[in-house]
């Protein structure tokens, strides 16, 4: 469990949470996406599910269970994400620190 956090992008922002942490080891056989999709398919349909930013997340646009992982989903579960994205834009207007991975997650073109 984790106590409520004031940090906008914390999975515990504004509420106490229970965390689940399935692991993927580099020596595992197969691909991590194939392993994690089983969890994503169950958890995405649970109201308010928030993924850890440093762990594997579904691909942008990927359907998991009955839900679609995209910017709209992230804004729905991280209520201050729009504020954070605006601060990110102000601090990095030329997108110097924006990787292709995060460009896809945050739908930035």
C-alpha positions, 0 to 999 in steps of 0.5 A: 500500500501507499499513502496519498501523494501530492505529486501530480504524476504519482500513481498515489496522487490524491488517494491511498493506493494498493500497488501490484508490481509484476516483475520482468527479468532480462533473462526471462524467455519471450518478450515483456509485452507478451508477459505484461499484456495479461495484467494490462487486460485485467487492470485497464478495466478497473476504474482509476488504474494508474501505471508506474511511469518507469515500468512497461506500459501498453503501446499508445492506442493498444486495447487492453480488456475493454479499454484503450491506452492513450492520452485520453485514458492517461488524462482521465486517471492522472487528473493533473496530466494536462497541467504537467504537459503544459509545464513540460512544453514550457520548459522544453519548447524545442522538445530536446528532452522528448524521446520517441517513446514519450512522444508516443505516450503523450501524443506529441507530434 
